[in-house]
C-alpha cells in the first residue's frame, strides 16, 4: 500500500509520522477518531487536513499493527 500522504522527517516532531509534512501526527488523528470525533469534526478543527488524510492515517495505523510472530519448533 502506498502512503503518499504520510511523511516522517527526522527534524520534525522527532521523526513521528505526520500528515503531508504538517505538524499533525498520525497518532493525533487516530486518537481523535478513537475519541469519537467524526471526519467533519476533525476537518473543522484542523482545516489543513482533508478527509483523504484522515482515511490514510487510519490505514497507516492499521498497517503498522500488521505484525506476525512465528514460533520456532522445539527440537526433539
Biopython code that builds the backbone (N, CA, C, O; Angstrom):
import numpy as np
from Bio.PDB.StructureBuilder import StructureBuilder

atoms = [
    (1, "UNK", "N", (0.844, -1.176, 0.000)),
    (1, "UNK", "CA", (0.000, 0.000, 0.000)),
    (1, "UNK", "C", (0.889, 1.238, 0.000)),
    (1, "UNK", "O", (1.895, 1.296, 0.707)),
    (2, "UNK", "N", (0.511, 2.204, -0.785)),
    (2, "UNK", "CA", (1.277, 3.438, -0.899)),
    (2, "UNK", "C", (0.677, 4.502, 0.020)),
    (2, "UNK", "O", (-0.501, 4.840, -0.096)),
    (3, "UNK", "N", (1.488, 5.019, 0.924)),
    (3, "UNK", "CA", (1.047, 6.052, 1.854)),
    (3, "UNK", "C", (1.644, 7.389, 1.435)),
    (3, "UNK", "O", (2.574, 7.887, 2.069)),
    (4, "UNK", "N", (1.109, 7.966, 0.369)),
    (4, "UNK", "CA", (1.672, 9.190, -0.179)),
    (4, "UNK", "C", (1.335, 10.433, 0.637)),
    (4, "UNK", "O", (1.912, 11.494, 0.397)),
    (5, "UNK", "N", (0.422, 10.328, 1.590)),
    (5, "UNK", "CA", (0.069, 11.470, 2.435)),
    (5, "UNK", "C", (0.777, 11.427, 3.793)),
    (5, "UNK", "O", (0.673, 12.369, 4.578)),
    (6, "UNK", "N", (1.484, 10.353, 4.065)),
    (6, "UNK", "CA", (2.166, 10.183, 5.346)),
    (6, "UNK", "C", (3.651, 10.459, 5.142)),
    (6, "UNK", "O", (4.286, 9.887, 4.257)),
    (7, "UNK", "N", (4.193, 11.342, 5.971)),
    (7, "UNK", "CA", (5.614, 11.658, 5.882)),
    (7, "UNK", "C", (6.249, 11.537, 7.260)),
    (7, "UNK", "O", (5.581, 11.685, 8.283)),
    (8, "UNK", "N", (7.524, 11.269, 7.267)),
    (8, "UNK", "CA", (8.287, 11.227, 8.518)),
    (8, "UNK", "C", (9.624, 11.910, 8.254)),
    (8, "UNK", "O", (10.417, 11.453, 7.432)),
    (9, "UNK", "N", (9.857, 12.993, 8.953)),
    (9, "UNK", "CA", (11.087, 13.759, 8.774)),
    (9, "UNK", "C", (11.842, 13.781, 10.102)),
    (9, "UNK", "O", (11.275, 14.164, 11.126)),
    (10, "UNK", "N", (13.116, 13.376, 10.098)),
    (10, "UNK", "CA", (13.879, 13.292, 11.343)),
    (10, "UNK", "C", (13.885, 14.587, 12.156)),
    (10, "UNK", "O", (13.917, 14.542, 13.385)),
    (11, "UNK", "N", (13.854, 15.727, 11.490)),
    (11, "UNK", "CA", (13.934, 17.006, 12.198)),
    (11, "UNK", "C", (12.577, 17.597, 12.571)),
    (11, "UNK", "O", (12.506, 18.687, 13.139)),
    (12, "UNK", "N", (11.520, 16.892, 12.256)),
    (12, "UNK", "CA", (10.180, 17.395, 12.553)),
    (12, "UNK", "C", (9.449, 16.419, 13.471)),
    (12, "UNK", "O", (9.239, 15.258, 13.118)),
    (13, "UNK", "N", (9.068, 16.895, 14.640)),
    (13, "UNK", "CA", (8.324, 16.094, 15.613)),
    (13, "UNK", "C", (9.008, 14.759, 15.905)),
    (13, "UNK", "O", (8.358, 13.720, 16.020)),
    (14, "UNK", "N", (10.316, 14.814, 16.021)),
    (14, "UNK", "CA", (11.140, 13.654, 16.374)),
    (14, "UNK", "C", (10.964, 12.485, 15.408)),
    (14, "UNK", "O", (11.116, 11.324, 15.790)),
    (15, "UNK", "N", (10.643, 12.801, 14.155)),
    (15, "UNK", "CA", (10.519, 11.760, 13.144)),
    (15, "UNK", "C", (9.219, 10.992, 13.162)),
    (15, "UNK", "O", (9.062, 10.016, 12.428)),
    (16, "UNK", "N", (8.276, 11.422, 13.999)),
    (16, "UNK", "CA", (6.998, 10.710, 14.055)),
    (16, "UNK", "C", (6.232, 10.911, 12.753)),
    (16, "UNK", "O", (6.342, 11.971, 12.137)),
    (17, "UNK", "N", (5.456, 9.913, 12.321)),
    (17, "UNK", "CA", (4.698, 10.041, 11.078)),
    (17, "UNK", "C", (3.676, 11.180, 11.168)),
    (17, "UNK", "O", (2.901, 11.267, 12.120)),
    (18, "UNK", "N", (3.699, 12.034, 10.168)),
    (18, "UNK", "CA", (2.783, 13.166, 10.122)),
    (18, "UNK", "C", (1.985, 13.132, 8.824)),
    (18, "UNK", "O", (2.255, 12.339, 7.922)),
    (19, "UNK", "N", (1.003, 14.008, 8.757)),
    (19, "UNK", "CA", (0.180, 14.121, 7.568)),
    (19, "UNK", "C", (0.774, 15.182, 6.643)),
    (19, "UNK", "O", (0.843, 16.354, 7.012)),
    (20, "UNK", "N", (1.198, 14.785, 5.457)),
    (20, "UNK", "CA", (1.714, 15.679, 4.419)),
    (20, "UNK", "C", (2.715, 16.705, 4.927)),
    (20, "UNK", "O", (2.725, 17.839, 4.448)),
    (21, "UNK", "N", (3.551, 16.337, 5.880)),
    (21, "UNK", "CA", (4.576, 17.247, 6.382)),
    (21, "UNK", "C", (4.051, 18.316, 7.321)),
    (21, "UNK", "O", (4.812, 19.163, 7.787)),
    (22, "UNK", "N", (2.759, 18.284, 7.603)),
    (22, "UNK", "CA", (2.186, 19.221, 8.568)),
    (22, "UNK", "C", (2.612, 18.801, 9.966)),
    (22, "UNK", "O", (3.146, 17.707, 10.152)),
    (23, "UNK", "N", (2.388, 19.635, 10.914)),
    (23, "UNK", "CA", (2.711, 19.278, 12.301)),
    (23, "UNK", "C", (1.501, 18.636, 12.969)),
    (23, "UNK", "O", (1.163, 18.934, 14.115)),
    (24, "UNK", "N", (0.871, 17.763, 12.228)),
    (24, "UNK", "CA", (-0.257, 16.971, 12.730)),
    (24, "UNK", "C", (0.128, 15.512, 12.547)),
    (24, "UNK", "O", (0.301, 15.041, 11.423)),
    (25, "UNK", "N", (0.258, 14.801, 13.658)),
    (25, "UNK", "CA", (0.736, 13.422, 13.587)),
    (25, "UNK", "C", (-0.398, 12.453, 13.271)),
    (25, "UNK", "O", (-1.574, 12.733, 13.505)),
    (26, "UNK", "N", (-0.003, 11.311, 12.734)),
    (26, "UNK", "CA", (-0.945, 10.219, 12.515)),
    (26, "UNK", "C", (-1.567, 9.845, 13.859)),
    (26, "UNK", "O", (-2.767, 9.583, 13.942)),
    (27, "UNK", "N", (-0.760, 9.823, 14.893)),
    (27, "UNK", "CA", (-1.253, 9.481, 16.232)),
    (27, "UNK", "C", (-2.385, 10.413, 16.655)),
    (27, "UNK", "O", (-3.398, 9.953, 17.181)),
    (28, "UNK", "N", (-2.227, 11.706, 16.436)),
    (28, "UNK", "CA", (-3.261, 12.666, 16.807)),
    (28, "UNK", "C", (-4.570, 12.349, 16.099)),
    (28, "UNK", "O", (-5.632, 12.325, 16.721)),
    (29, "UNK", "N", (-4.489, 12.108, 14.812)),
    (29, "UNK", "CA", (-5.697, 11.823, 14.031)),
    (29, "UNK", "C", (-6.362, 10.540, 14.521)),
    (29, "UNK", "O", (-7.580, 10.504, 14.695)),
    (30, "UNK", "N", (-5.583, 9.497, 14.743)),
    (30, "UNK", "CA", (-6.145, 8.224, 15.203)),
    (30, "UNK", "C", (-6.786, 8.389, 16.574)),
    (30, "UNK", "O", (-7.861, 7.843, 16.823)),
    (31, "UNK", "N", (-6.146, 9.127, 17.457)),
    (31, "UNK", "CA", (-6.722, 9.347, 18.790)),
    (31, "UNK", "C", (-8.031, 10.134, 18.722)),
    (31, "UNK", "O", (-8.955, 9.861, 19.488)),
    (32, "UNK", "N", (-8.117, 11.102, 17.819)),
    (32, "UNK", "CA", (-9.363, 11.860, 17.663)),
    (32, "UNK", "C", (-10.492, 10.948, 17.193)),
    (32, "UNK", "O", (-11.607, 11.017, 17.712)),
    (33, "UNK", "N", (-10.207, 10.100, 16.219)),
    (33, "UNK", "CA", (-11.221, 9.167, 15.737)),
    (33, "UNK", "C", (-11.626, 8.206, 16.857)),
    (33, "UNK", "O", (-12.808, 7.918, 17.039)),
    (34, "UNK", "N", (-10.638, 7.715, 17.601)),
    (34, "UNK", "CA", (-10.929, 6.802, 18.712)),
    (34, "UNK", "C", (-11.773, 7.466, 19.796)),
    (34, "UNK", "O", (-12.537, 6.802, 20.496)),
    (35, "UNK", "N", (-11.627, 8.784, 19.924)),
    (35, "UNK", "CA", (-12.400, 9.525, 20.926)),
    (35, "UNK", "C", (-13.816, 9.855, 20.439)),
    (35, "UNK", "O", (-14.609, 10.461, 21.159)),
    (36, "UNK", "N", (-14.112, 9.447, 19.211)),
    (36, "UNK", "CA", (-15.459, 9.640, 18.713)),
    (36, "UNK", "C", (-15.664, 10.818, 17.784)),
    (36, "UNK", "O", (-16.792, 11.109, 17.386)),
    (37, "UNK", "N", (-14.572, 11.505, 17.432)),
    (37, "UNK", "CA", (-14.694, 12.636, 16.514)),
    (37, "UNK", "C", (-15.028, 12.115, 15.115)),
    (37, "UNK", "O", (-14.479, 11.104, 14.677)),
    (38, "UNK", "N", (-15.914, 12.796, 14.431)),
    (38, "UNK", "CA", (-16.222, 12.455, 13.040)),
    (38, "UNK", "C", (-15.176, 13.094, 12.132)),
    (38, "UNK", "O", (-14.428, 13.974, 12.558)),
    (39, "UNK", "N", (-15.130, 12.649, 10.887)),
    (39, "UNK", "CA", (-14.221, 13.262, 9.924)),
    (39, "UNK", "C", (-14.533, 14.749, 9.809)),
    (39, "UNK", "O", (-13.620, 15.570, 9.723)),
    (40, "UNK", "N", (-15.815, 15.100, 9.807)),
    (40, "UNK", "CA", (-16.209, 16.509, 9.699)),
    (40, "UNK", "C", (-15.724, 17.319, 10.898)),
    (40, "UNK", "O", (-15.284, 18.459, 10.744)),
    (41, "UNK", "N", (-15.805, 16.730, 12.096)),
    (41, "UNK", "CA", (-15.309, 17.409, 13.302)),
    (41, "UNK", "C", (-13.816, 17.697, 13.184)),
    (41, "UNK", "O", (-13.354, 18.793, 13.503)),
    (42, "UNK", "N", (-13.075, 16.704, 12.725)),
    (42, "UNK", "CA", (-11.622, 16.836, 12.629)),
    (42, "UNK", "C", (-11.257, 17.906, 11.603)),
    (42, "UNK", "O", (-10.425, 18.771, 11.874)),
    (43, "UNK", "N", (-11.873, 17.849, 10.439)),
    (43, "UNK", "CA", (-11.580, 18.829, 9.385)),
    (43, "UNK", "C", (-11.972, 20.233, 9.831)),
    (43, "UNK", "O", (-11.326, 21.211, 9.454)),
    (44, "UNK", "N", (-13.017, 20.333, 10.623)),
    (44, "UNK", "CA", (-13.444, 21.641, 11.125)),
    (44, "UNK", "C", (-12.405, 22.237, 12.072)),
    (44, "UNK", "O", (-12.107, 23.430, 12.001)),
    (45, "UNK", "N", (-11.854, 21.405, 12.958)),
    (45, "UNK", "CA", (-10.861, 21.890, 13.925)),
    (45, "UNK", "C", (-9.444, 21.944, 13.358)),
    (45, "UNK", "O", (-8.603, 22.685, 13.868)),
    (46, "UNK", "N", (-9.176, 21.179, 12.325)),
    (46, "UNK", "CA", (-7.865, 21.144, 11.672)),
    (46, "UNK", "C", (-8.074, 21.407, 10.181)),
    (46, "UNK", "O", (-8.029, 20.469, 9.386)),
    (47, "UNK", "N", (-8.303, 22.661, 9.785)),
    (47, "UNK", "CA", (-8.665, 22.971, 8.401)),
    (47, "UNK", "C", (-7.606, 22.619, 7.356)),
    (47, "UNK", "O", (-7.920, 22.563, 6.167)),
    (48, "UNK", "N", (-6.368, 22.380, 7.770)),
    (48, "UNK", "CA", (-5.337, 21.968, 6.813)),
    (48, "UNK", "C", (-5.503, 20.499, 6.400)),
    (48, "UNK", "O", (-4.934, 20.062, 5.400)),
    (49, "UNK", "N", (-6.279, 19.752, 7.170)),
    (49, "UNK", "CA", (-6.490, 18.340, 6.857)),
    (49, "UNK", "C", (-7.620, 18.167, 5.856)),
    (49, "UNK", "O", (-8.554, 18.966, 5.788)),
    (50, "UNK", "N", (-7.503, 17.102, 5.088)),
    (50, "UNK", "CA", (-8.551, 16.693, 4.165)),
    (50, "UNK", "C", (-9.076, 15.330, 4.610)),
    (50, "UNK", "O", (-8.392, 14.595, 5.322)),
    (51, "UNK", "N", (-10.281, 15.007, 4.189)),
    (51, "UNK", "CA", (-10.865, 13.711, 4.553)),
    (51, "UNK", "C", (-9.946, 12.562, 4.133)),
    (51, "UNK", "O", (-9.813, 11.575, 4.857)),
    (52, "UNK", "N", (-9.315, 12.690, 2.968)),
    (52, "UNK", "CA", (-8.397, 11.645, 2.491)),
    (52, "UNK", "C", (-7.196, 11.485, 3.425)),
    (52, "UNK", "O", (-6.659, 10.385, 3.550)),
    (53, "UNK", "N", (-6.771, 12.565, 4.080)),
    (53, "UNK", "CA", (-5.673, 12.484, 5.049)),
    (53, "UNK", "C", (-6.074, 11.614, 6.238)),
    (53, "UNK", "O", (-5.301, 10.775, 6.701)),
    (54, "UNK", "N", (-7.279, 11.827, 6.715)),
    (54, "UNK", "CA", (-7.777, 11.068, 7.874)),
    (54, "UNK", "C", (-7.883, 9.592, 7.515)),
    (54, "UNK", "O", (-7.455, 8.729, 8.281)),
    (55, "UNK", "N", (-8.451, 9.308, 6.360)),
    (55, "UNK", "CA", (-8.590, 7.923, 5.915)),
    (55, "UNK", "C", (-7.226, 7.250, 5.818)),
    (55, "UNK", "O", (-7.049, 6.120, 6.275)),
    (56, "UNK", "N", (-6.259, 7.952, 5.220)),
    (56, "UNK", "CA", (-4.949, 7.337, 5.075)),
    (56, "UNK", "C", (-4.237, 7.181, 6.415)),
    (56, "UNK", "O", (-3.490, 6.221, 6.605)),
    (57, "UNK", "N", (-4.455, 8.103, 7.338)),
    (57, "UNK", "CA", (-3.868, 7.960, 8.678)),
    (57, "UNK", "C", (-4.384, 6.692, 9.354)),
    (57, "UNK", "O", (-3.619, 5.980, 10.005)),
    (58, "UNK", "N", (-5.662, 6.410, 9.204)),
    (58, "UNK", "CA", (-6.237, 5.194, 9.785)),
    (58, "UNK", "C", (-5.691, 3.947, 9.093)),
    (58, "UNK", "O", (-5.397, 2.949, 9.751)),
    (59, "UNK", "N", (-5.557, 4.002, 7.774)),
    (59, "UNK", "CA", (-4.985, 2.872, 7.038)),
    (59, "UNK", "C", (-3.533, 2.631, 7.446)),
    (59, "UNK", "O", (-3.104, 1.486, 7.593)),
    (60, "UNK", "N", (-2.784, 3.714, 7.627)),
    (60, "UNK", "CA", (-1.382, 3.613, 8.038)),
    (60, "UNK", "C", (-1.278, 2.980, 9.424)),
    (60, "UNK", "O", (-0.445, 2.104, 9.660)),
    (61, "UNK", "N", (-2.135, 3.436, 10.334)),
    (61, "UNK", "CA", (-2.127, 2.878, 11.698)),
    (61, "UNK", "C", (-2.471, 1.389, 11.672)),
    (61, "UNK", "O", (-1.853, 0.598, 12.385)),
    (62, "UNK", "N", (-3.439, 1.009, 10.866)),
    (62, "UNK", "CA", (-3.812, -0.398, 10.767)),
    (62, "UNK", "C", (-2.662, -1.222, 10.193)),
    (62, "UNK", "O", (-2.363, -2.309, 10.688)),
    (63, "UNK", "N", (-2.025, -0.705, 9.155)),
    (63, "UNK", "CA", (-0.908, -1.424, 8.538)),
    (63, "UNK", "C", (0.268, -1.560, 9.503)),
    (63, "UNK", "O", (0.986, -2.559, 9.471)),
    (64, "UNK", "N", (0.464, -0.571, 10.349)),
    (64, "UNK", "CA", (1.602, -0.629, 11.279)),
    (64, "UNK", "C", (1.404, -1.667, 12.374)),
    (64, "UNK", "O", (2.360, -2.036, 13.056)),
    (65, "UNK", "N", (0.187, -2.135, 12.547)),
    (65, "UNK", "CA", (-0.068, -3.174, 13.560)),
    (65, "UNK", "C", (-0.095, -4.564, 12.943)),
    (65, "UNK", "O", (-0.305, -5.552, 13.648)),
    (66, "UNK", "N", (0.112, -4.648, 11.651)),
    (66, "UNK", "CA", (0.075, -5.925, 10.958)),
    (66, "UNK", "C", (1.414, -6.646, 11.119)),
    (66, "UNK", "O", (2.219, -6.707, 10.190)),
    (67, "UNK", "N", (1.629, -7.179, 12.295)),
    (67, "UNK", "CA", (2.884, -7.841, 12.630)),
    (67, "UNK", "C", (2.583, -9.302, 12.943)),
    (67, "UNK", "O", (1.638, -9.607, 13.669)),
    (68, "UNK", "N", (3.378, -10.185, 12.401)),
    (68, "UNK", "CA", (3.190, -11.613, 12.639)),
    (68, "UNK", "C", (4.403, -12.177, 13.365)),
    (68, "UNK", "O", (5.549, -11.882, 13.024)),
    (69, "UNK", "N", (4.128, -12.980, 14.356)),
    (69, "UNK", "CA", (5.194, -13.669, 15.070)),
    (69, "UNK", "C", (5.050, -15.158, 14.817)),
    (69, "UNK", "O", (3.945, -15.699, 14.845)),
    (70, "UNK", "N", (6.144, -15.798, 14.576)),
    (70, "UNK", "CA", (6.147, -17.214, 14.309)),
    (70, "UNK", "C", (6.960, -17.920, 15.386)),
    (70, "UNK", "O", (8.093, -17.545, 15.684)),
    (71, "UNK", "N", (6.356, -18.943, 15.954)),
    (71, "UNK", "CA", (7.082, -19.737, 16.947)),
    (71, "UNK", "C", (7.982, -20.743, 16.241)),
    (71, "UNK", "O", (7.582, -21.399, 15.280)),
    (72, "UNK", "N", (9.183, -20.841, 16.735)),
    (72, "UNK", "CA", (10.091, -21.851, 16.210)),
    (72, "UNK", "C", (9.763, -23.175, 16.866)),
    (72, "UNK", "O", (9.423, -23.226, 18.048)),
    (73, "UNK", "N", (9.865, -24.226, 16.111)),
    (73, "UNK", "CA", (9.607, -25.537, 16.674)),
    (73, "UNK", "C", (10.767, -25.945, 17.574)),
    (73, "UNK", "O", (11.937, -25.697, 17.286)),
    (74, "UNK", "N", (10.394, -26.566, 18.647)),
    (74, "UNK", "CA", (11.414, -27.087, 19.567)),
    (74, "UNK", "C", (12.025, -28.340, 18.953)),
    (74, "UNK", "O", (11.308, -29.165, 18.387)),
    (75, "UNK", "N", (13.339, -28.489, 19.060)),
    (75, "UNK", "CA", (13.977, -29.698, 18.544)),
    (75, "UNK", "C", (13.797, -30.811, 19.565)),
    (75, "UNK", "O", (13.730, -30.569, 20.770)),
    (76, "UNK", "N", (13.723, -32.006, 19.067)),
    (76, "UNK", "CA", (13.496, -33.172, 19.922)),
    (76, "UNK", "C", (14.696, -33.544, 20.730)),
    (76, "UNK", "O", (14.651, -34.507, 21.495)),
]
sb = StructureBuilder()
sb.init_structure("model")
sb.init_model(0)
sb.init_chain("A")
sb.init_seg("    ")
for serial, (resi, resn, name, xyz) in enumerate(atoms, 1):
    if name == "N":
        sb.init_residue(resn, " ", resi, " ")
    sb.init_atom(name, np.array(xyz, "f"), 0.0, 1.0, " ", f" {name:<3s}", serial, name[0])
structure = sb.get_structure()
